[in-house]
Amino acid sequence: MALYQGFYIGALGLALASVWPLSACAITPSFPAAGESSQVESGDRQGTYLADAPKSSIFMADQESGKIDGQISEGQLTAILKHTKVTQDGYESWTPTVTVQWQGQTVAVVEGTEAMFPAALIQIAPMDADNAQPAVVFATYTGGAHCCNEVKVITSQAQGQDWSVVDLGLFNGGPHEAADLDGDGWYEYAEIDNRFLYRFSSYAGSAAPAQIFALRNDELVDVTFEPRFQFIHRENAQSMEKELPEIMAQDWEKNGFLAAYVANKALIGELDDSWQTMLKYYDRDSDWGLSDCLEYDDQSNCLNEVKYDSYPEALRAFLVETGYIKGDFRADNTTFKTISNKPPS
């Protein structure tokens, strides 16, 4: 796994930091050392992180060591990971399954996606501020280029009853765990916003802002825009500022980076500055992302295609659609009118 000062991001040879534009968006919150209670300040972040904050138990399958099956427990909750091997036509595949037990009774059995090798993670962590009971994070690797980390959370009602499975979705890269990003004792699942990948450039030329998910009342909520995570977006914006001169000096695939740059700056209330930077540097010869399909039929045929005259026009539409800027924002190739530089509420 690739460790980033507080939590892990996808590995399995597909670490996001191995793709250099994406490395500018590595999420790098720094926390006090375990066992300390300290006052921390970083950008807009201020808070006291208590030494007795809830911790999590984790087991990650490791093919090299042969430790592919294991179990973890916290209080009355136990998660057991097992892999089933199948050989067909000379090829091996592995299917991970997690069995969840509460007070010694099986309450859920969840099967992960079949992959070419065992690569799965289980974690017990407090995920839902509306639920005192911890949940089980089950992350599996589907295999394939840049894909995919499939994440499910097995959670219960407040009394440990009525267990259910919440699908977080499929994400670029390999399995990684949830983390208490803001030190409040509840764990979030941090990713990059996969909607940016391939949108205005190839995968290698793409960058993406952080996207953060939390559980509330057993439902998945995107908490990316909440003020408590400003420190993450600010640290990412600082990293991108350092990368900007080198990337803009190149003659190819600037637009994928600039899309993430503008979005990240919008998250911290600096849309004006980033939009002007984008207008100065964007690749006017690239037509990547200037057409988009708004509706497909059940055979994946496009029923409603929209075409844009320029990259700024396409970028504006994309960032409005994804919630990074407001719908009343107006811009074109040469002009810029300030409507609001605050992140959406």
DARAMO-V683663 format. One record per pair of residues at least 6 apart in sequence whose ideal C-beta (glycine too) atoms are under 7 Angstrom apart, sorted by the first residue. I is the first residue (numbers start at 1). J is the second residue. Records with the same first field share a line. If there is no record, write none. Layout:
I=J + J
This chain:
1=8 + 11 + 176
2=8 + 9 + 11 + 15 + 17
4=26 + 27 + 28
5=28 + 29 + 30
6=29 + 30 + 31 + 179
7=177 + 179 + 190
8=176 + 177
9=15 + 16 + 26 + 27 + 173 + 176
10=16 + 149 + 173 + 174 + 176
11=174
12=119 + 141 + 174
14=146 + 173 + 174
15=173
16=22 + 23 + 26 + 173 + 192
17=23 + 26
19=203 + 204
21=205 + 206 + 207 + 247 + 256 + 257
22=192 + 206 + 207 + 208
24=207 + 239 + 240 + 243
25=192 + 207 + 208 + 209 + 210 + 236 + 240 + 260
26=239
27=190 + 210 + 232 + 236
28=235
29=181 + 231 + 232 + 235
30=42
31=49 + 183
32=38 + 40 + 49
35=51
36=51
37=48 + 50 + 51
38=49
39=48
40=47 + 49
42=231
43=230 + 231 + 234 + 235
44=230 + 231 + 234
45=231
47=183
49=183
53=180 + 183 + 185
54=126 + 185
56=123 + 124 + 125 + 187
57=72 + 73 + 74 + 123 + 124
58=72 + 121 + 123 + 177
59=70 + 71 + 72 + 81 + 122
60=121
61=68 + 81 + 83 + 118 + 119 + 120
62=68
63=117 + 118
68=83 + 118
69=81 + 82 + 83
70=81
71=78 + 79 + 80 + 81
72=79 + 122 + 124
74=124 + 134
76=102 + 103
77=102 + 124 + 134
78=101
79=98 + 100 + 122 + 124 + 136
80=98 + 99
81=96 + 98 + 120 + 122
82=97
83=94 + 95 + 96 + 118
84=94 + 95 + 97
85=92 + 94
86=93
93=114 + 115 + 116
94=114 + 115 + 117 + 118
95=111 + 112 + 114
96=112 + 118 + 120 + 140
97=109 + 110 + 111 + 112
98=110 + 122 + 136 + 138
99=106 + 109
100=107 + 108 + 136 + 154 + 163
101=107
102=156 + 160
107=163
108=154 + 163 + 165
110=138 + 152 + 154 + 165
112=120 + 138 + 140 + 150
113=140 + 142 + 150
115=141 + 142 + 143
116=143
119=141 + 174 + 175
120=139 + 140 + 141 + 175
121=139 + 175 + 177
122=136 + 137 + 138
123=137 + 177 + 178
124=134 + 136
125=134 + 135 + 137 + 178 + 187
126=134 + 185 + 186 + 187
127=135 + 153 + 155 + 178 + 186 + 187 + 215
128=135 + 155 + 215 + 216 + 218
129=186 + 216
130=216 + 217
131=155 + 158
132=158
133=156 + 158 + 160
135=153 + 154 + 155 + 215
136=153 + 154
137=151 + 153 + 177 + 178
138=152 + 154
139=149 + 151 + 175 + 176
140=150 + 175
141=149 + 174 + 175
142=148 + 150
146=172 + 203
147=172
148=170 + 171
149=171 + 173 + 174 + 175
150=170
151=168 + 169 + 171 + 189
152=165 + 166 + 167 + 168
153=166 + 168 + 215
154=163 + 165
155=164 + 166 + 215 + 218
156=162 + 163
164=218
166=215 + 218 + 220
168=189 + 213 + 220
171=191 + 194
172=192 + 194 + 197
178=187 + 188 + 189
179=187 + 188 + 190
180=186 + 187
181=188 + 190 + 212 + 229 + 232
182=228 + 229
188=212 + 213 + 214 + 223
189=213
190=210 + 212
191=211
192=208 + 209 + 210 + 211
193=208 + 209 + 211
194=208
195=322
196=206 + 207 + 208 + 259 + 260
197=203 + 206 + 208
198=206
199=259 + 289 + 318
200=255 + 256 + 259 + 288 + 289
201=253 + 255 + 256 + 288
202=253
205=253 + 256 + 257
206=256
207=256 + 257 + 260
208=260
209=233 + 236 + 260 + 263 + 264 + 267
210=224 + 232 + 233 + 236
211=222 + 224
212=223 + 224 + 229
213=220 + 221 + 222 + 223
214=221 + 223
223=229
225=267 + 343 + 344
230=268
233=264 + 267 + 268
234=268
236=264
237=264 + 265 + 268
240=261 + 264
244=261
247=254 + 257
248=254 + 281
254=281 + 282 + 283
255=282 + 283 + 286 + 288 + 311
258=278 + 281 + 282
259=315
261=274
262=274 + 275 + 278 + 315 + 319
263=319 + 324
265=271 + 273 + 274
266=274 + 319 + 324 + 325 + 343
267=324 + 343
269=341 + 342 + 343
270=341
271=325 + 341
272=338 + 341
275=331 + 336
276=336
278=312
279=312 + 336
282=311 + 312
286=311
289=314
290=307 + 308 + 311 + 314
291=305 + 306 + 307
292=306
293=302 + 304 + 305
294=304 + 306
295=303 + 304
296=302 + 303
297=303
308=314 + 317
310=333
312=331 + 332 + 333
313=332
316=329 + 331
319=325
320=327 + 329
323=344
326=339 + 340 + 344
328=339
329=339
330=337 + 339
